[in-house]
Amino acid sequence: MRIDRSHLPWILLITALTFIAAISYSLNLHPDLLPRGVKFPAFLGAVPPTRANYGGTPLGLLFGVVAFGIFLFAAALGVRKKKRLWPIGSVQTWLKAHLWLTVLTVPLVILHSGFRIGGPHTTGLLALYTLVMGSGIFGVILQHFLPTIMREHLPREVIFEQIPFVRESLLQAATELRTQVAEIDALGLSGDTSPQILGRFLDDECLPFLAVKKRSRNRHLANAQLAAEMFKLLRVNVHSEWRPRVDEIESWCESRRLTDLQTKFQHWLHGWLLVHVPTSLVLIIVTTWHAWAGIRFLVTQTP
């Protein structure tokens, strides 16, 4: 998802909410900053708070509850993507809300903790939260810039799910050419050594390169510059009537390199989710336990 002008209302909203939360926190700790005659809402507890742990104060709890609610909403994005026909806002709106509301959790979590890390439990929870947010920010950066890079480096793009079939067709075409070259060489129809040279190139370089199931990083033809030099030399060593075949082989190898590059980009574009999604689920589970333990503690401490 690219961040463009359509995100401006969300940015302004999150900025305003962050400002309100920060002002509320400051006035809760320093009621003397309030204008004369204005009192802090009574339902938000004593002013200033009497608890040393700010997360246990009414306002601190409010920050925590809102942040936890945003965690749950963010996790619901996966369900919304699968239920695209549900009349509860477009997927794009959900994506924007997912992005910017999770950004709002940063000040909420900081204010909920009272700018303190706390003991091992809260330290571990903050570390997990940092991992989730870090992976999410990394994913946003990739989704913003990588599509542009892909358009610059991929002159033609294949539907990602069709890449295995494209690779198979390239290998099949090269295999058929190898069979033709072998037949011509066996019958002696060419009159020169071009079929032998072309056959050795197909056996040693082209077919192994095209046959690799995953990315062919260790083959000579995987390097575009080196491949260009190899095909240039191959054209010199074969008769002119075989050079169109060399051009054809080169186009196959170029197509294979492009599918490898596209696969690499796609893995970068979506690979971060392998970290972000499971850690997000763990964060929700641990936060639920944190909330339950915190509420239980407050209940036992209430006179």
PyMOL commands that set and color helices and strands:
alter all, ss='L'
color gray80, all
select helices_A, chain A and resi 5-29+31-33+42-44+54-56+58-75+77-82+91-113+120-153+160-187+194-211+220-222+224-237+240-271+273-301
alter helices_A, ss='H'
color red, helices_A
deselect
rebuild
show_as cartoon
